[in-house]
Each structure stands twice: as structure tokens, then as C-alpha cells.
Amino acid sequence: MDQSKIDRINTLYHKSKSVGLTEEEKDEQAALRKEYIETIRRNMRANLNNISIKEKDGTVTDLGKKYGGIKDTQS
């Protein structure tokens, strides 16, 4: 999501608190918020899928492969 959309979300929020929004603006705000949340979830999932844990026995557990459905690309 680019900065202009985030700025628009903030603008609509401030306008909603001061004078209120039209129905079109409410729809735009809802769509932008939905897109923002989807972007955050995608980024969070990507970060979590890149975590590896070194176990006490020295082995490494790749959480993306174990829980995230990431397949091993090495043959």
C-alpha cells in the first residue's frame, strides 16, 4: 500500500471526527481500511514464515515450512 492511500485513510478519519463523512467517503474509507489490513496481514505472514528456531539439540526448525505451508524448494 502506498503512502498516498495511508494519507487518505488518515484524512478520512480526521474528517469523520470533525464534520462527518458522506456515504461515498464511508465506502472509500472501508475499502481503504480493508486493503490496509490485508497488506499488514500479508507482511506479517511473510515475516513469520521467515523465522527459524535453533533447538536445544542444535537442529534448526523452519517455522515457515512447519506451520506456514512453505514447501522446501531444495531438491
C-alpha positions as a printed Julia matrix, in Angstrom:
75×3 Matrix{Float64}:
   0.0     0.0    0.0
   1.47    3.33  -0.99
   1.77    6.38   1.24
  -0.93    8.33  -0.61
  -3.54    5.73   0.39
  -2.4     5.79   4.01
  -2.61    9.59   3.96
  -6.15    9.32   2.55
  -7.15    6.92   5.36
  -5.88    9.46   7.89
  -7.61   12.35   6.15
 -10.93   10.5    6.14
 -10.5     9.57   9.8
  -9.9    13.18  10.84
 -12.79   14.39   8.72
 -15.1    11.77  10.26
 -14.26   13.08  13.73
 -14.73   16.74  12.84
 -17.58   17.12  10.32
 -18.59   13.6    9.34
 -18.36   11.67   6.1
 -20.66   11.25   3.12
 -21.79    7.75   2.2
 -19.25    7.66  -0.65
 -16.48    8.65   1.73
 -17.57    5.99   4.24
 -17.43    3.38   1.47
 -13.99    4.63   0.39
 -12.76    4.56   3.98
 -14.0     0.98   4.48
 -12.33   -0.19   1.25
  -9.04    1.52   2.13
  -9.07    0.07   5.65
  -9.73   -3.4    4.27
  -6.83   -3.08   1.83
  -4.58   -1.78   4.63
  -5.42   -4.71   6.92
  -4.83   -7.22   4.11
  -1.43   -5.65   3.46
  -0.5    -5.83   7.15
  -1.57   -9.5    7.32
   0.43  -10.39   4.2
   3.54   -8.67   5.57
   3.14  -10.31   8.98
   2.7   -13.76   7.41
   5.83  -13.25   5.28
   7.82  -12.25   8.37
   6.57  -15.2   10.4
   7.33  -17.62   7.56
  10.97  -16.48   7.61
  11.56  -17.35  11.28
  13.77  -20.28  12.15
  14.34  -21.59  15.66
  17.51  -23.29  16.79
  16.52  -26.17  19.05
  18.47  -27.32  22.14
  19.85  -30.29  20.22
  21.29  -27.97  17.56
  18.74  -28.64  14.83
  17.01  -25.74  13.13
  13.22  -25.66  12.77
  11.97  -23.52   9.9
   8.55  -22.28  11.06
   7.5   -21.34   7.52
   7.92  -24.95   6.44
   6.45  -26.39   9.63
   3.4   -24.15  10.06
   3.21  -21.74   7.14
   2.76  -24.22   4.33
   6.06  -23.23   2.72
   7.45  -26.07   0.69
  11.16  -26.93   0.61
  12.48  -25.69  -2.75
  15.79  -27.53  -2.47
  15.97  -30.98  -4.07
